[in-house]
């Protein structure tokens, strides 16, 4: 059973400075590689410099990264970021021209499913991508099982995430617990609760809501294909050596992005 997540917080100013230093070092390595000046010694030096920057990668991943150019959409974007679960990365992966589109989309979905999750908001192939889901929750009977008979030790029994120094007695107790849990999953009570939770009428209702949400997402993605990602003005798909972006003529000027030859 999942533990409750703490409320995600933005990075501190010190953490932001350290993240900027990490990005600067990575960009320097990438630029040296691009220009052909990267050597084995300079790569090792760059990696060592990165190791010297005290920054917790998990903390960076799970922090709330409100874009600096959020402007009037700051509150809406923060609502989006706080719907992203731990481990996914709380960033908005598109430009400011689409902020209004994604905020309106996220709020419209919240009207249909208040407790939904957002997994990613990003640009892909020149248009918006918006991925969502519903948090997994134990059935009532399973939650009660975990309350009365909690798992004795964290960590997998076998596999790459199994503790290498697992005590044999811990392993024995874990195996016994999993047998009890398997027995619960096979019980008449669990079958009854499961069937009630996924009754045909409820499944039909959930399917209808899901279809409405997918229609909202399709409409938002279509809107992004007509909207400049940088400024929000009317725009169209443009290409730069295989890279695609939806831009207006003004934002595309001098950027290298041109109208595709075979639209």
C-alpha positions as CSV (number, residue, x, y, z in Angstrom):
1,X,0.0,0.0,0.0
2,X,1.4,3.4,-1.0
3,X,2.4,5.9,1.7
4,X,0.8,9.3,1.6
5,X,3.0,11.8,-0.2
6,X,4.1,15.0,1.5
7,X,3.1,18.3,-0.1
8,X,5.7,19.0,-2.9
9,X,7.7,22.2,-2.5
10,X,9.7,24.4,-4.8
11,X,13.5,24.4,-4.7
12,X,15.2,26.8,-2.3
13,X,17.3,29.6,-3.7
14,X,20.5,27.7,-2.8
15,X,19.2,24.6,-4.6
16,X,18.3,26.6,-7.6
17,X,21.9,28.0,-7.7
18,X,23.3,24.5,-7.5
19,X,20.9,23.2,-10.2
20,X,22.0,26.1,-12.4
21,X,25.7,25.1,-11.8
22,X,24.9,21.5,-12.8
23,X,23.2,22.6,-16.0
24,X,26.1,24.9,-16.8
25,X,28.6,22.1,-16.3
26,X,26.5,19.7,-18.5
27,X,26.2,22.3,-21.2
28,X,30.0,22.9,-21.2
29,X,30.6,19.2,-21.6
30,X,28.0,19.0,-24.4
31,X,29.5,22.0,-26.2
32,X,33.0,20.6,-26.0
33,X,31.7,17.3,-27.5
34,X,29.9,19.2,-30.2
35,X,33.0,21.2,-31.2
36,X,35.2,18.1,-31.1
37,X,37.3,19.5,-28.1
38,X,36.1,17.0,-25.5
39,X,38.9,14.6,-24.4
40,X,38.8,11.8,-21.9
41,X,40.6,13.9,-19.3
42,X,38.2,16.9,-19.8
43,X,35.2,14.5,-19.5
44,X,36.5,13.1,-16.3
45,X,37.1,16.6,-15.0
46,X,33.6,17.6,-15.9
47,X,32.1,14.5,-14.2
48,X,34.2,15.2,-11.1
49,X,33.0,18.8,-11.0
50,X,29.4,17.6,-11.2
51,X,30.0,15.2,-8.2
52,X,31.3,18.1,-6.2
53,X,27.9,20.0,-6.5
54,X,25.8,18.9,-3.4
55,X,22.4,18.4,-5.0
56,X,19.9,15.6,-4.3
57,X,18.6,14.4,-7.7
58,X,15.4,13.0,-6.1
59,X,14.7,16.3,-4.4
60,X,15.2,18.1,-7.8
61,X,12.9,15.6,-9.6
62,X,10.1,15.9,-7.1
63,X,10.3,19.7,-6.5
64,X,7.7,22.0,-8.0
65,X,9.3,23.8,-11.0
66,X,7.0,26.7,-11.9
67,X,8.4,28.3,-15.1
68,X,10.0,31.7,-14.6
69,X,7.8,33.0,-17.5
70,X,4.5,31.7,-16.0
71,X,3.1,35.3,-15.7
72,X,-0.6,35.3,-15.2
73,X,-0.8,31.5,-15.5
74,X,1.4,30.9,-12.4
75,X,-1.4,29.7,-10.2
76,X,-2.8,27.4,-12.9
77,X,0.6,25.9,-13.7
78,X,1.3,25.3,-10.0
79,X,-2.0,23.4,-9.8
80,X,-0.9,21.3,-12.6
81,X,2.5,20.6,-11.1
82,X,1.0,19.6,-7.8
83,X,-1.0,16.9,-9.5
84,X,2.1,15.2,-10.8
85,X,3.1,12.3,-8.5
86,X,6.5,11.8,-7.0
87,X,9.0,10.3,-9.4
88,X,7.6,11.8,-12.7
89,X,9.3,15.2,-12.5
90,X,7.3,18.3,-11.8
91,X,8.1,20.4,-14.9
92,X,6.0,22.0,-17.7
93,X,7.7,20.9,-20.9
94,X,6.3,23.5,-23.3
95,X,6.6,27.2,-24.0
96,X,4.5,30.1,-22.6
97,X,2.4,30.3,-25.7
98,X,0.6,27.2,-24.7
99,X,0.2,27.9,-21.0
100,X,-3.4,29.1,-21.3
101,X,-4.3,25.9,-23.3
102,X,-2.8,23.5,-20.7
103,X,-4.3,25.4,-17.7
104,X,-7.8,25.4,-19.2
105,X,-7.5,21.8,-20.2
106,X,-6.3,20.7,-16.7
107,X,-9.1,22.7,-15.0
108,X,-11.7,21.2,-17.3
109,X,-10.5,17.6,-16.5
110,X,-10.6,18.5,-12.8
111,X,-14.3,19.3,-13.2
112,X,-14.9,15.7,-14.4
113,X,-12.4,13.8,-12.1
114,X,-11.3,16.0,-9.2
115,X,-8.7,13.6,-7.9
116,X,-6.9,12.8,-11.2
117,X,-3.1,12.8,-11.7
118,X,-1.1,14.5,-14.4
119,X,2.0,12.6,-15.6
120,X,3.5,14.8,-18.2
121,X,2.8,18.1,-20.0
122,X,5.2,18.6,-22.9
123,X,5.8,19.4,-26.6
124,X,6.4,16.5,-28.9
125,X,6.7,16.7,-32.7
126,X,5.7,20.3,-32.6
127,X,2.4,19.9,-30.7
128,X,1.2,19.5,-27.2
129,X,1.1,16.2,-25.3
130,X,-0.9,15.8,-22.1
131,X,-0.7,12.5,-20.1
132,X,-3.0,11.9,-17.2
133,X,-4.2,9.0,-15.0
134,X,-6.2,8.1,-11.9
135,X,-4.3,7.3,-8.7
136,X,-4.4,3.6,-7.7
137,X,-6.2,2.9,-4.5
138,X,-6.6,-0.4,-2.6
139,X,-10.0,-1.9,-2.5
140,X,-11.6,-1.5,1.0
141,X,-10.9,-5.1,1.9
142,X,-7.3,-4.8,0.8
143,X,-6.8,-1.6,2.8
144,X,-8.2,-3.3,5.9
145,X,-5.9,-6.3,5.3
146,X,-2.9,-3.9,5.2
147,X,-4.1,-2.1,8.3
148,X,-4.5,-5.3,10.4
149,X,-1.6,-7.2,8.9
150,X,1.0,-4.7,7.6
151,X,3.9,-5.8,5.5
152,X,6.7,-6.6,8.0
153,X,9.7,-5.3,6.0
154,X,10.1,-2.9,3.0
155,X,11.8,-3.9,-0.2
156,X,11.3,-6.7,-2.7
157,X,12.1,-10.3,-1.8
158,X,13.9,-11.0,-5.0
159,X,15.1,-9.1,-8.1
160,X,17.3,-6.0,-8.6
161,X,15.7,-4.0,-5.7
162,X,16.0,-6.8,-3.1
163,X,18.3,-5.8,-0.2
164,X,21.6,-7.6,-0.7
165,X,22.0,-8.2,3.0
166,X,18.4,-9.5,3.7
167,X,18.4,-11.5,6.9
168,X,17.1,-15.1,6.4
169,X,14.6,-14.6,9.2
170,X,13.3,-11.4,7.5
171,X,13.0,-13.3,4.3
172,X,11.0,-16.1,5.9
173,X,8.6,-13.6,7.5
174,X,8.2,-11.8,4.3
175,X,7.4,-15.0,2.4
176,X,4.8,-15.9,5.0
177,X,3.2,-12.5,4.8
178,X,2.9,-12.7,1.0
179,X,1.2,-16.1,1.3
180,X,-1.3,-14.5,3.7
181,X,-1.9,-11.7,1.2
182,X,-2.2,-14.1,-1.7
183,X,-4.8,-16.0,0.3
184,X,-6.7,-12.7,0.9
185,X,-6.7,-11.9,-2.9
186,X,-8.1,-15.4,-3.5
187,X,-10.8,-15.1,-0.8
188,X,-14.6,-14.8,-1.4
189,X,-14.6,-11.4,0.3
190,X,-12.1,-9.9,-2.0
191,X,-13.9,-11.3,-5.1
192,X,-17.2,-9.8,-3.8
193,X,-15.7,-6.3,-3.1
194,X,-13.8,-6.4,-6.4
195,X,-17.0,-7.2,-8.4
196,X,-18.9,-4.5,-6.5
197,X,-16.2,-1.9,-7.2
198,X,-16.1,-2.7,-10.9
199,X,-19.8,-3.2,-11.6
200,X,-20.8,-2.9,-15.2
201,X,-22.7,0.4,-14.7
202,X,-19.6,1.9,-12.9
203,X,-17.3,0.8,-15.7
204,X,-19.6,2.3,-18.3
205,X,-19.7,5.6,-16.4
206,X,-15.9,5.6,-16.1
207,X,-15.5,4.8,-19.8
208,X,-17.8,7.7,-20.7
209,X,-15.9,10.1,-18.5
210,X,-12.6,8.8,-20.0
211,X,-13.8,9.4,-23.5
212,X,-14.9,13.0,-22.6
213,X,-11.4,13.6,-21.2
214,X,-9.7,12.2,-24.2
215,X,-11.8,14.5,-26.4
216,X,-10.8,17.5,-24.3
217,X,-7.1,16.5,-24.7
218,X,-7.5,16.0,-28.5
219,X,-9.0,19.5,-28.8
220,X,-6.2,21.0,-26.8
221,X,-3.6,19.3,-28.9
222,X,-5.3,20.5,-32.1
223,X,-5.4,24.0,-30.6
224,X,-1.6,23.8,-29.9
225,X,-1.0,23.0,-33.6
226,X,-2.5,26.4,-34.5
227,X,-0.9,28.4,-31.7
228,X,2.7,29.7,-31.5
229,X,4.4,27.9,-28.6
230,X,6.5,30.9,-27.8
231,X,4.0,33.8,-27.8
232,X,0.5,32.4,-28.2
233,X,-0.2,34.1,-31.6
234,X,-1.7,32.1,-34.5
235,X,1.0,29.8,-35.8
236,X,1.8,26.7,-37.8
237,X,4.2,23.8,-38.0
238,X,7.7,24.6,-38.9
239,X,10.9,22.5,-39.3
240,X,14.6,22.9,-38.7
241,X,16.7,19.9,-39.7
242,X,14.1,17.4,-38.5
243,X,13.1,19.4,-35.4
244,X,9.5,20.5,-35.4
245,X,7.9,23.5,-33.7
246,X,4.6,25.4,-34.0
247,X,5.5,29.1,-34.4
248,X,4.2,32.3,-35.8
249,X,6.1,34.1,-38.5
250,X,7.5,36.6,-36.1
251,X,8.9,34.0,-33.6
252,X,10.2,31.8,-36.5
253,X,12.1,34.7,-38.1
254,X,15.8,34.1,-37.8
255,X,15.4,31.0,-35.7
256,X,16.1,28.5,-38.4
257,X,12.6,27.1,-38.4
258,X,11.0,27.2,-41.8
259,X,7.7,26.0,-43.2
260,X,8.0,22.3,-44.1
261,X,8.6,21.5,-47.8
262,X,6.0,18.6,-47.6
263,X,3.4,19.7,-45.1
